[in-house]
Amino acid sequence: MLATLIFLAFSGVTTVYTYNAQLDTLIESSRTSLNRELPALAAELEQELANNNLVNTQFAINTKMTSLNYQNIVAVDQSGLIIVAPQRNLAGLHYRALDLPISAQVMANIERTKLLTINYDSEHHFFDAYYPLSIKNRGDGLIYARYSIALDVDHLIDLTMSKSAIVAICLLSLLLFIALFVYFFIHKPIHHLIDVGQHLQALQLNYRANIQGRGELKQLAECVNKMADSLEEKIASQKAAEQFALTKHGLLESIFKALPDLFFVIDYKGKVVEFHSGNDNALYTEQKNLVGCNITELLPDAASKHFQRAIFDTRSSEQLICLEYPLTDDNQSKFFEARLSPMPFTENIVIVVREITQRKRQEEMIFHHAFFDTLTNLPNRFLVMERLTQQIKEAVRSKTLIAVMFIDLDDFKKVNDSLGHEIGDKLLIASAKRLQSALRLEDTVARLGGDEFVILLSNIHTPSDAQPIAANLVRKFQTPLQVDKREFSISISLGVALYPHDGDSPSELLRKADSAMYHSKQQGRNTFSFFTEQMSQDLSRRLLLEEHLRHALDLGEFEVYYQPQFDIKTNELIGAEALLRWNNSELGSVPPDEFIPLAESNGEIVEIGRFVLKTAITQAKTWFQKLNKPFKIAVNLSPRQFKDCNLIDDIKQYIGQAEIPASLLELEITEGVLLSGDESVRNALKSLHQLGLVISMDDFGTGYSSLNYLRQYPFDVLKIDQSFIMDLSNNREASELVNSIITMSHSLGLKVIAEGIETLSQLKILEHYRCDVGQGFLLGKPMPRKDFENWIGLPHLE
């Protein structure tokens, strides 16, 4: 009976559900049709109305009305007048005259949203659809369509009832069969599964379900068996996890004991709820059981206040807070760092405390290194500028003077490069001590860097007060310095600038003292100079040159001159030396010995050197082609230029672009390039030599270690400095020295070039000594390219 009632209820529910489902599908498909067809119809009507083709418009409406579902379709303009309808006589009437379900609110909504609006009447089973219509010269209107599905619904009801009757008959036939099937194939296996489940619930994990067949109950039995297997594994895993947790706990305990930190967990009141420490000596409290104590009560008052504030900030910001605080223990001041972090999902806070005394000491050391020279322990540039600023303020109040002395050790670079940096450092330390010993305690001695020192003399009343101090310093350094049981005669060049006479800012005073020191260098060193306006003019000249020098290359103000070189034996022109000249529109012709040292000091020489190399190599190509014989161009390389890591690649590129033999380029290297003795210099010279370039030692004889360089580096040519050639005809010692240099060079397989030949007698002597190549004003002065070509008889090169 119950099964029959269930069956009847099920049949009724199934019938209703099927009907509703199919009705929903019908409604949804009708909506879809309207969503597809009305926009297409609107587009067609807009096009025909735009062309004022009312016949095609009427045809489009009537065509759509052939569908049984469409009961009415009208197009209405913005004012509510019907533009087109299934009956032509309706055109021009207002929609209210036809009692259409159109209202001003509907039209306003369609005009605002520009979207299709569909309303379904579930009682009569039809749709009222509205779609925006853009009408040329008549504004925006709409299309109204009534789409009925009443016939479809009636057909659906009939179909549903027929199917339901058939289903009911079939289900009644199956009912008896199902009842029997349920007992043997469902009820009985389920009872077996319940019995197995009860055993598994009692953790008797050796029980398993045994059901025959291949149905869902068989799968359920397999799932139960798998669950039993999984449960057995989970219990084993849980035991393993418990053991692992115990191991982790032991590991954490070991970590706490191994780390020097103190670990606290406090609650919202500041009470310690957990504590770990590997070093009880770091507690600085006699209490051993800290759990339950308030953490702020374990510290001195000052540190306790810091902790209270940090705890408050941690709770407020819910972020990591760090604080540092000092503690005194056994009369020793120590520093600690505390990190406070909120524990997620609790009101507790984790605190890690670590001693940072060593780090604080290191920070103090870093601070010392930032303001003091690490070698001499003297104040550095930053500190001396700060002290000078303070002394100026004090001098303003006391109406006194300040003397700023700029000191440079003469010839220190030679000692440093020849004997090594270790000796050089010891020499700097000895110089610093000597400077300090010659001054008052309130005076400041600082090292700016290298071999430059600055002295600040405060509380002086007249400029003459600084003169005996400067003279005494110069005199002190006339006594040799003792370093490693050796004596070094190092003099100083000293410049003095006075506040407020020479400037009122630290940078200005230091700059002018530097200018005065530079003037002392020019006066022969081992002396002192007070700053004068003439020095200011010299300084202004230098600054002006530097300003123009920065733009000279871009403005095309540089020009390469060429000085001819002759084979002394055959009197044949074999090449030329490329010499740079600078002609500025404002400064005029600037001498090379004035602008080249500036370019070297500020680094402009690197780009200028590239310009000279490229120009000279290009010119060598032109003359090689026109003269139809090798014509070598010599180019000077400065020390700063030689440090350019792109030098070798640039030379390779220029020679490759010019497509000339590398032997047509000669590089003249001065002793300044070789002073460092760096392995990179040797490798660079070796690489250039392997390219086929000619390497020349320039200004030979002016350095004290030039002979050693000839042995260490791959030179092809030796160039005797013009200072030796100048005295060649009237100084026997100079003549013998030149002869020795030429003989020695030939024995080493080197060619010799003599520069600065100005008289015929000098040329004859060099010819007698078998000098290879000559260069000088007697043979030809430096000339621009055009003049040089005219001079050698090649005006057609232009």
VOGU-3710 file (C-alpha; in Angstrom, 3 decimals, decimal comma):
1> mlatliflaf> 0,000/0,000/0,000  2,768/2,382/0,945  4,626/1,552/-2,207  1,488/2,228/-4,255  0,981/5,600/-2,625  4,605/6,427/-3,188  4,241/5,337/-6,783  1,151/7,506/-7,325  2,809/10,476/-5,661  5,921/9,906/-7,693
11> sgvttvytyn> 3,931/9,704/-10,928  2,092/12,921/-10,129  5,253/14,722/-9,143  7,041/13,410/-12,238  4,206/14,558/-14,488  4,107/18,021/-12,943  7,863/18,315/-12,948  8,128/17,186/-16,563  5,441/19,615/-17,617  7,044/22,529/-15,751
21> aqldtliess> 10,485/21,683/-17,073  9,294/21,540/-20,669  7,236/24,707/-20,156  10,336/26,483/-18,805  12,290/25,260/-21,811  9,570/26,547/-24,148  9,512/29,930/-22,414  13,307/30,191/-22,462  13,546/29,214/-26,167  10,873/31,810/-26,960
31> rtslnrelpa> 12,864/34,453/-25,089  15,947/33,422/-27,040  14,034/33,733/-30,324  12,877/37,220/-29,362  16,417/38,192/-28,310  17,664/37,095/-31,710  14,844/38,153/-34,006  13,813/41,594/-32,681  17,327/43,186/-32,941  17,631/41,822/-36,468
41> laaeleqela> 14,153/43,164/-37,350  15,029/46,545/-35,778  18,217/46,781/-37,820  16,307/45,957/-41,001  13,570/48,529/-40,224  16,172/51,229/-39,352  17,886/50,674/-42,698  14,660/50,766/-44,708  13,348/53,794/-42,778  16,649/55,571/-43,333
51> nnnlvntqfa> 16,117/54,986/-47,061  12,436/56,075/-46,658  11,335/52,764/-48,137  8,003/52,147/-46,402  7,022/49,327/-48,768  9,974/47,187/-47,697  9,294/48,172/-44,101  5,702/46,908/-44,380  6,957/43,793/-46,106  9,425/43,077/-43,271
61> intkmtslny> 6,629/43,381/-40,680  4,231/41,152/-42,644  6,955/38,582/-43,254  7,618/38,310/-39,521  3,835/38,077/-38,865  3,654/34,887/-40,962  4,954/33,132/-37,873  2,020/31,767/-35,853  3,602/32,982/-32,652  3,594/36,692/-33,580
71> qnivavdqsg> 0,157/38,229/-32,929  1,144/41,859/-33,416  4,227/43,915/-34,404  4,230/47,722/-34,555  6,984/50,356/-34,809  6,355/53,565/-32,813  8,324/56,823/-33,043  9,401/59,025/-30,154  6,092/60,890/-30,066  4,079/57,653/-29,864
81> liivapqrnl> 2,844/57,605/-33,489  2,768/54,271/-35,268  5,222/54,189/-38,166  4,450/50,751/-39,468  1,977/47,996/-38,460  0,584/44,777/-39,974  -2,360/46,838/-41,320  -1,272/49,877/-43,342  -4,246/51,938/-42,225  -2,885/51,919/-38,657
91> aglhyraldl> 0,176/53,962/-39,642  0,033/57,495/-38,249  -2,259/56,590/-35,337  -1,155/57,007/-31,728  -0,479/53,741/-29,911  -3,143/54,660/-27,321  -5,785/54,454/-30,054  -5,076/50,716/-30,438  -4,998/49,997/-26,722  -1,460/48,643/-27,052
101> pisaqvmani> 0,398/47,771/-23,815  2,787/50,699/-24,356  3,188/53,505/-21,876  5,330/56,606/-21,531  7,255/54,860/-18,758  8,061/51,923/-21,070  9,253/54,279/-23,823  11,405/56,261/-21,380  12,924/53,060/-20,018  13,720/51,769/-23,534
111> ertklltiny> 15,240/55,127/-24,510  17,362/55,165/-21,355  18,615/51,550/-21,344  18,747/50,928/-25,107  18,069/47,264/-24,280  15,429/44,662/-25,187  12,635/44,401/-22,591  10,447/41,237/-22,458  7,386/40,755/-20,203  5,779/37,316/-19,946
121> dsehhffday> 2,094/36,766/-19,158  2,060/33,362/-17,448  -1,746/33,218/-17,394  -2,321/33,680/-21,140  1,124/32,465/-22,220  2,323/35,367/-24,372  5,251/37,804/-24,378  5,172/41,588/-24,762  8,577/42,597/-26,129  9,980/46,147/-26,609
131> yplsiknrgd> 13,189/46,988/-28,491  14,738/50,447/-29,175  14,482/51,759/-32,734  16,588/54,613/-34,138  14,492/56,512/-36,715  16,132/59,032/-38,999  14,771/62,563/-38,530  12,207/61,274/-35,984  14,384/60,507/-32,961  14,404/57,253/-31,036
141> gliyarysia> 11,341/54,988/-31,002  10,660/51,322/-30,311  9,343/48,094/-31,787  6,524/46,390/-29,904  5,800/42,717/-30,561  3,298/40,304/-28,980  4,627/36,762/-29,156  2,104/34,025/-28,106  2,977/30,454/-27,139  -0,562/29,430/-26,048
151> ldvdhlidlt> -0,898/26,820/-28,832  2,475/25,375/-27,928  1,457/25,155/-24,270  -1,752/23,312/-25,129  0,185/20,866/-27,248  2,650/20,413/-24,430  -0,121/19,582/-21,944  -1,541/16,903/-24,230  1,852/15,395/-24,845  2,706/15,364/-21,149
161> msksaivaic> -0,503/13,625/-20,132  -0,017/10,926/-22,787  3,512/10,243/-21,696  2,502/10,183/-18,026  -0,099/7,476/-18,632  2,404/5,303/-20,417  4,972/5,800/-17,696  2,444/4,964/-14,977  1,628/1,610/-16,606  5,295/0,756/-16,977
171> llslllfial> 6,090/1,723/-13,418  3,304/-0,419/-11,984  4,760/-3,402/-13,829  8,144/-2,786/-12,392  6,979/-2,192/-8,852  6,730/-5,836/-7,903  10,008/-6,671/-9,554  11,729/-3,837/-7,714  10,378/-4,953/-4,348  11,913/-8,383/-4,804
181> fvyffihkpi> 15,121/-6,954/-6,192  15,498/-4,553/-3,276  15,323/-7,264/-0,705  17,842/-9,626/-2,229  20,253/-7,139/-3,747  19,989/-4,090/-1,471  18,519/-4,789/1,945  20,566/-7,891/2,624  23,938/-6,410/1,463  23,248/-3,215/3,396
191> hhlidvgqhl> 22,639/-5,231/6,557  26,033/-6,872/5,974  27,683/-3,464/5,509  26,125/-2,210/8,756  27,538/-5,182/10,605  31,036/-4,545/9,187  30,750/-0,821/10,013  29,896/-1,594/13,638  33,000/-3,755/13,961  35,155/-1,026/12,396
201> qalqlnyran> 33,608/1,509/14,761  34,886/-0,664/17,605  38,383/-0,377/15,949  38,282/-4,072/14,987  40,161/-3,187/11,823  40,559/-6,793/10,607  36,872/-6,936/9,452  36,166/-6,377/5,743  32,942/-6,328/3,662  32,306/-9,207/1,210
211> iqgrgelkql> 29,560/-8,510/-1,350  29,223/-10,269/-4,695  28,379/-8,559/-7,973  29,461/-5,385/-9,696  26,868/-2,810/-8,597  26,961/0,231/-6,382  26,813/-1,850/-3,194  29,861/-3,732/-4,395  31,563/-0,370/-4,930  30,319/0,763/-1,531
221> aecvnkmads> 31,759/-2,404/0,033  35,080/-1,705/-1,690  34,947/1,882/-0,424  34,266/0,600/3,110  37,227/-1,760/2,791  39,406/1,075/1,478  38,168/3,272/4,298  39,158/0,537/6,756  42,589/0,355/5,119  42,882/4,153/5,203
231> leekiasqka> 41,720/4,253/8,799  44,331/1,702/9,703  46,999/3,811/7,919  45,705/7,036/9,526  45,939/5,556/12,988  49,465/4,416/12,234  50,249/7,891/10,808  48,729/9,544/13,868  50,992/7,546/16,109  53,933/8,489/13,889
241> aeqfaltkhg> 52,815/12,163/13,974  52,638/12,049/17,736  56,160/10,710/17,789  57,219/13,376/15,257  55,622/16,117/17,400  57,553/14,848/20,396  60,724/14,930/18,283  59,938/18,490/17,097  59,290/19,561/20,641  62,656/18,133/21,622
251> llesifkalp> 64,238/19,921/18,662  62,710/23,246/19,720  63,939/22,689/23,244  67,407/22,021/21,839  67,224/25,173/19,693  66,135/27,254/22,665  69,054/25,902/24,638  71,515/26,415/21,760  70,539/30,013/20,971  71,712/32,824/23,224
261> dlffvidykg> 68,305/34,499/22,986  65,577/34,733/25,600  62,101/33,712/24,413  59,012/35,034/26,230  55,317/34,625/25,540  53,169/37,143/27,438  49,424/37,592/27,673  47,459/40,796/27,245  48,310/41,858/30,822  52,047/41,436/30,279
271> kvvefhsgnd> 52,202/38,237/32,334  54,773/35,666/31,198  52,900/32,527/30,128  55,879/30,739/28,551  59,630/31,201/28,787  62,632/29,536/27,152  66,317/30,323/27,503  69,555/28,603/26,660  71,554/30,993/28,811  70,283/31,723/32,306
281> nalyteqknl> 73,178/34,119/32,804  71,533/36,489/30,352  68,500/36,971/32,583  70,051/39,670/34,807  67,506/38,731/37,457  67,704/36,316/40,370  64,251/34,884/39,657  64,401/31,508/37,983  60,699/30,771/37,600  59,540/33,622/35,398
291> vgcnitellp> 56,206/32,140/34,296  53,430/34,123/35,965  55,591/37,217/36,512  54,908/40,518/34,761  57,711/41,120/32,305  57,960/44,841/33,097  58,704/43,988/36,738  61,785/42,001/35,749  63,615/45,045/34,337  64,953/48,337/35,700
301> daaskhfqra> 62,600/51,314/35,519  64,082/52,850/32,377  63,997/49,589/30,394  60,565/48,753/31,829  59,092/51,976/30,420  60,510/51,148/26,992  58,921/47,682/27,176  55,529/49,041/28,224  55,519/51,401/25,266  56,649/48,654/22,868
311> ifdtrsseql> 53,940/46,257/24,122  51,303/48,965/23,615  52,591/49,709/20,089  52,630/45,995/19,205  48,997/45,582/20,233  47,956/48,756/18,420  49,751/48,125/15,136  49,655/44,298/15,193  53,112/44,414/13,597  56,650/43,510/14,596
321> icleypltdd> 58,152/46,101/16,949  61,868/46,319/17,760  63,489/48,228/20,580  66,995/48,554/21,944  67,822/49,289/25,546  70,947/49,346/27,740  71,460/47,438/30,980  74,312/47,656/33,448  75,592/44,414/34,915  78,732/44,043/37,036
331> nqskffearl> 79,575/47,652/36,221  79,546/46,812/32,507  77,194/48,557/30,121  75,552/46,126/27,742  72,962/46,571/25,038  69,981/44,390/24,228  67,507/44,160/21,380  63,935/43,009/21,922  61,624/41,960/19,094  57,905/41,886/19,889
341> spmpfteniv> 55,474/40,162/17,535  51,750/39,429/18,064  50,725/35,766/17,955  47,980/35,162/15,361  44,509/34,308/16,678  45,488/35,067/20,280  46,081/38,099/22,454  49,566/36,876/23,333  52,827/38,470/22,261  56,113/36,686/21,492
351> ivvreitqrk> 59,232/38,507/22,712  62,770/37,540/21,667  65,584/39,266/23,558  69,177/39,194/22,313  72,345/40,859/23,534  73,738/43,218/20,848  76,671/44,722/22,709  79,128/43,527/20,071  76,992/44,927/17,269  76,798/48,290/19,048
361> rqeemifhha> 80,558/48,337/19,303  80,769/47,632/15,574  78,334/50,460/14,825  80,500/52,805/16,844  83,472/51,597/14,843  81,591/52,215/11,579  80,721/55,710/12,789  84,388/56,265/13,572  85,364/55,056/10,109  82,819/57,399/8,543
371> ffdtltnlpn> 84,385/60,483/10,122  88,004/59,449/10,703  90,726/58,303/8,371  91,347/54,590/8,961  95,080/54,834/8,269  96,124/57,865/10,331  93,109/58,028/12,667  92,818/61,715/11,783  89,497/63,402/11,002  88,494/62,951/7,356
381> rflvmerltq> 86,945/65,389/4,905  83,407/65,052/6,307  84,478/65,777/9,874  86,865/68,598/8,999  84,119/70,341/7,001  81,765/69,974/9,982  84,383/71,338/12,392  85,199/74,211/10,069  81,496/75,096/9,929  81,347/75,183/13,736
391> qikeavrskt> 84,578/77,191/13,981  83,187/79,784/11,561  80,136/80,219/13,802  82,405/80,596/16,832  84,655/83,047/14,971  81,624/85,195/14,141  80,737/85,390/17,851  84,292/85,969/19,081  85,361/88,120/16,071  88,517/86,085/15,523
401> liavmfidld> 90,183/84,610/12,432  90,548/81,059/11,170  93,486/79,794/9,124  92,847/76,861/6,782  96,079/75,173/5,672  96,111/72,768/2,736  99,189/70,498/2,708  100,483/68,138/0,032  103,520/65,859/0,485  106,048/66,518/-2,287
411> dfkkvndslg> 107,158/63,510/-4,379  105,139/61,127/-2,217  103,767/59,355/-5,296  107,248/58,350/-6,439  108,030/56,780/-3,086  104,639/55,058/-2,921  104,902/53,643/-6,450  108,533/52,582/-6,226  108,654/51,156/-2,694  105,100/49,946/-2,346
421> heigdkllia> 101,940/50,962/-0,530  103,072/49,526/2,793  105,997/51,963/3,014  103,745/54,704/1,651  101,164/54,089/4,393  103,808/54,173/7,113  105,134/57,405/5,633  101,650/58,931/5,786  101,275/57,876/9,441  104,657/59,403/10,300
431> sakrlqsalr> 103,714/62,609/8,470  100,415/62,811/10,379  102,196/62,432/13,719  104,707/65,133/12,780  101,900/67,520/11,841  100,127/66,854/15,144  103,293/67,346/17,168  103,810/70,811/15,680  100,345/72,170/16,577  98,222/73,058/19,586
441> ledtvarlgg> 95,732/70,634/21,079  92,779/72,739/19,946  93,965/72,772/16,336  92,582/70,206/13,895  94,724/68,052/11,622  92,771/66,073/9,023  93,596/63,852/6,075  91,552/64,445/2,954  92,919/61,437/1,102  96,105/60,382/-0,633
451> defvillsni> 98,925/62,640/0,520  96,700/65,666/1,213  96,212/67,053/4,722  94,237/69,992/6,106  94,966/71,990/9,275  92,420/74,264/10,966  93,846/77,013/13,190  91,139/78,734/15,206  91,200/81,683/17,568  93,927/83,655/15,760
461> htpsdaqpia> 93,760/87,441/15,656  95,881/88,581/12,698  97,006/86,957/9,448  100,591/87,160/10,661  99,737/84,707/13,474  99,499/81,905/10,898  102,806/82,694/9,149  105,238/81,330/11,812  103,109/78,191/12,157  103,222/77,580/8,386
471> anlvrkfqtp> 106,975/78,279/8,308  107,517/75,919/11,248  105,581/73,133/9,495  107,649/73,516/6,320  110,838/73,545/8,405  109,753/70,462/10,376  109,478/68,435/7,189  112,969/69,405/6,082  114,123/66,858/8,648  113,947/63,334/7,133
481> lqvdkrefsi> 111,204/61,011/8,370  112,205/57,687/9,932  110,287/54,681/8,582  111,480/51,110/9,124  114,987/52,330/9,997  115,157/54,275/6,731  115,177/58,004/6,188  112,883/59,702/3,720  113,295/63,343/2,725  109,715/64,405/2,096
491> sislgvalyp> 109,028/68,123/1,916  105,592/69,725/1,900  103,832/72,344/-0,175  101,453/74,381/1,970  98,699/76,844/1,128  96,898/79,130/3,578  93,439/80,707/3,307  92,037/82,965/6,042  88,505/83,455/7,306  86,880/85,900/6,694
501> hdgdspsell> 89,437/87,559/4,353  89,429/84,814/1,693  85,961/83,311/2,127  83,091/82,713/4,495  82,165/79,088/3,704  84,101/75,862/4,364  84,145/74,807/0,710  85,389/78,212/-0,453  88,146/78,360/2,180  89,267/74,837/1,365
511> rkadsamyhs> 89,268/75,547/-2,355  91,341/78,700/-1,952  93,779/77,015/0,411  94,148/74,320/-2,276  94,885/77,037/-4,848  97,536/78,532/-2,545  99,093/75,073/-2,136  99,087/74,620/-5,910  100,920/77,939/-6,158  103,529/76,651/-3,691
521> kqqgrntfsf> 104,023/73,634/-5,969  104,609/75,963/-8,893  107,139/77,933/-6,829  109,342/74,874/-6,515  107,707/73,080/-3,552  109,033/72,957/0,042  107,382/76,290/0,808  104,104/77,904/1,821  101,904/80,535/0,215  99,017/82,684/1,419
531> fteqmsqdls> 96,075/82,925/-0,915  96,004/86,042/-3,135  93,573/87,337/-5,712  96,072/86,439/-8,442  95,701/82,842/-7,343  91,966/83,360/-7,535  92,396/84,484/-11,103  94,516/81,404/-11,798  91,798/79,311/-10,188  89,143/81,064/-12,267
541> rrllleehlr> 91,243/80,379/-15,345  91,385/76,691/-14,463  87,636/76,551/-13,820  86,947/78,383/-17,089  89,182/75,994/-18,981  87,445/73,020/-17,376  84,023/74,414/-18,311  84,962/74,947/-21,961  86,891/71,688/-22,082  83,745/69,700/-21,326
551> haldlgefev> 82,133/70,876/-24,577  85,200/71,353/-26,791  84,982/67,928/-28,406  81,259/68,255/-29,213  81,829/71,742/-30,659  84,643/70,535/-32,910  87,242/72,837/-31,334  90,018/70,214/-31,318  92,303/69,770/-34,296  95,085/67,276/-34,845
561> yyqpqfdikt> 98,421/68,733/-35,990  101,177/66,630/-37,525  104,951/67,074/-36,963  107,097/65,243/-39,526  109,594/62,530/-38,629  112,632/61,838/-40,846  115,034/58,969/-41,268  118,271/60,725/-40,229  120,454/58,490/-42,399  118,490/58,834/-45,676
571> neligaeall> 116,769/62,162/-44,920  113,504/60,480/-46,008  110,088/61,456/-44,561  108,797/58,272/-42,880  105,949/59,487/-40,682  104,564/62,091/-38,312  103,535/62,541/-34,698  99,882/63,478/-34,083  99,682/66,450/-31,710  96,428/67,877/-30,359
581> rwnnselgsv> 95,609/71,577/-30,533  92,609/73,444/-29,031  91,241/76,641/-30,493  88,339/78,041/-28,451  86,132/80,864/-29,705  86,324/82,625/-26,318  89,735/81,595/-24,984  91,577/81,522/-28,283  94,415/79,061/-28,745  94,969/77,153/-25,501
591> ppdefiplae> 98,461/75,610/-25,058  98,519/71,795/-24,759  100,531/71,937/-21,508  97,622/73,919/-20,018  94,593/71,887/-21,105  95,977/68,332/-21,326  96,737/68,073/-17,550  93,180/69,323/-16,895  91,722/66,753/-19,271  93,827/64,098/-17,571
601> sngeiveigr> 92,610/65,070/-14,096  88,870/65,234/-14,909  88,789/62,201/-17,206  87,956/64,083/-20,431  91,228/62,779/-21,856  89,605/59,385/-22,544  87,077/60,736/-25,081  89,622/63,215/-26,447  92,106/60,363/-26,853  89,557/58,366/-28,851
611> fvlktaitqa> 89,109/61,369/-31,141  92,875/61,682/-31,709  93,289/57,928/-32,326  90,418/57,751/-34,803  91,521/60,920/-36,628  95,159/59,810/-36,828  94,291/56,309/-38,080  91,926/57,729/-40,713  94,657/60,140/-41,837  97,222/57,331/-41,946
621> ktwfqklnkp> 94,931/55,445/-44,329  94,611/58,482/-46,628  98,348/59,172/-46,775  99,168/55,470/-47,142  96,931/55,324/-50,225  98,123/58,607/-51,770  101,847/58,230/-51,048  101,755/54,569/-52,058  104,183/53,681/-49,270  104,037/53,089/-45,512
631> fkiavnlspr> 103,560/56,325/-43,573  103,540/55,885/-39,801  101,523/58,064/-37,394  102,615/58,280/-33,730  99,947/58,958/-31,083  100,514/59,668/-27,374  98,588/57,630/-24,782  98,099/59,295/-21,388  98,026/57,334/-18,082  94,299/58,004/-17,597
641> qfkdcnlidd> 93,539/56,963/-21,153  95,542/53,775/-20,761  93,271/52,721/-17,850  90,237/52,733/-20,169  89,064/49,113/-20,405  87,801/49,739/-23,979  91,130/51,061/-25,289  92,282/47,862/-27,015  88,855/47,167/-28,543  88,636/50,768/-29,800
651> ikqyigqaei> 92,051/50,535/-31,485  91,096/47,190/-33,071  87,861/48,735/-34,351  89,534/51,877/-35,798  92,286/49,878/-37,542  89,722/47,390/-38,872  87,525/50,169/-40,250  90,518/51,894/-41,890  91,818/48,583/-43,321  95,480/49,551/-42,862
661> paslleleit> 98,435/47,579/-41,489  98,622/47,892/-37,711  102,326/48,750/-38,014  101,373/52,197/-39,372  100,219/53,180/-35,855  102,820/53,921/-33,177  101,685/54,354/-29,570  103,908/56,539/-27,388  103,789/55,484/-23,711  105,129/57,750/-20,972
671> egvllsgdes> 106,560/56,590/-17,677  103,343/57,701/-15,952  101,511/54,769/-17,561  104,029/52,275/-16,158  104,407/53,616/-12,605  101,835/51,280/-11,059  103,649/48,150/-12,243  100,200/46,579/-12,604  100,007/43,239/-14,403  97,094/44,607/-16,433
681> vrnalkslhq> 99,432/47,252/-17,930  101,876/44,566/-19,018  99,080/42,447/-20,504  97,584/45,442/-22,337  100,957/46,402/-23,862  101,528/42,787/-24,845  98,098/42,639/-26,532  98,730/45,886/-28,430  102,154/44,614/-29,505  100,644/41,340/-30,727
691> lglvismddf> 98,219/43,343/-32,878  101,268/44,600/-34,775  101,310/48,129/-33,348  104,627/49,841/-32,686  105,139/50,589/-28,950  107,369/53,537/-28,109  108,850/54,676/-24,765  108,275/58,444/-24,771  110,354/61,083/-22,875  113,094/58,560/-22,091
701> gtgysslnyl> 115,594/59,754/-19,514  113,245/61,866/-17,399  112,293/58,991/-15,036  114,522/57,245/-12,556  113,468/53,708/-13,489  113,172/53,910/-17,267  115,916/51,350/-17,896  114,006/48,793/-15,877  110,893/49,442/-17,969  112,783/48,602/-21,183
711> rqypfdvlki> 113,428/45,164/-19,732  109,902/44,545/-18,471  107,721/45,783/-21,342  107,612/45,016/-25,121  108,938/48,329/-26,515  109,981/48,718/-30,175  111,106/52,348/-30,120  112,824/54,585/-27,588  112,244/58,330/-27,816  114,928/60,551/-26,231
721> dqsfimdlsn> 113,464/63,515/-24,369  114,118/66,913/-25,928  115,777/68,156/-22,727  118,817/65,984/-23,605  118,847/67,101/-27,256  118,767/70,770/-26,199  122,247/70,544/-24,583  123,652/68,121/-27,110  126,019/70,507/-28,921  127,295/72,482/-25,928
731> nreaselvns> 127,355/69,940/-23,083  129,776/67,049/-23,237  127,989/65,014/-20,555  124,649/65,352/-22,353  126,308/64,297/-25,616  127,886/61,212/-24,059  124,632/60,297/-22,347  122,706/60,503/-25,652  125,377/58,357/-27,330  125,088/55,787/-24,541
741> iitmshslgl> 121,292/55,717/-24,812  121,443/55,144/-28,586  124,100/52,415/-28,267  122,192/50,675/-25,475  118,902/50,847/-27,407  120,426/49,356/-30,535  121,915/46,540/-28,457  118,371/45,819/-27,205  116,997/45,848/-30,756  115,192/49,181/-30,321
751> kviaegietl> 114,993/52,055/-32,771  115,731/55,539/-31,414  113,843/58,760/-32,101  115,326/62,113/-31,061  112,769/64,879/-30,537  113,380/68,613/-30,203  116,033/68,953/-32,936  116,368/72,676/-33,533  119,902/73,171/-34,909  121,954/71,634/-37,686
761> sqlkilehyr> 124,768/70,779/-35,273  122,346/68,695/-33,165  121,265/66,828/-36,288  124,899/66,166/-37,326  125,768/64,782/-33,884  122,735/62,492/-33,890  123,640/61,303/-37,390  127,162/60,568/-36,139  125,716/58,597/-33,202  123,552/56,648/-35,688
771> cdvgqgfllg> 120,253/57,828/-34,303  117,444/56,360/-36,431  114,708/59,021/-36,583  114,686/62,772/-35,979  111,899/65,194/-35,123  111,966/68,881/-34,305  111,479/72,452/-35,534  114,610/72,190/-37,705  112,968/69,390/-39,690  109,407/70,638/-39,531
781> kpmprkdfen> 107,070/72,235/-37,023  103,619/70,803/-36,117  101,117/71,689/-38,866  97,404/71,247/-39,565  96,503/68,546/-42,052  96,140/70,847/-45,064  99,433/72,656/-44,364  101,193/69,340/-43,814  99,938/67,996/-47,140  101,026/71,163/-48,939
791> wiglphle> 104,374/70,985/-47,152  105,043/67,448/-48,424  103,803/68,367/-51,907  100,392/66,710/-51,955  97,874/69,570/-52,338  95,639/67,322/-54,459  94,680/65,283/-51,395  91,890/67,754/-50,676
//
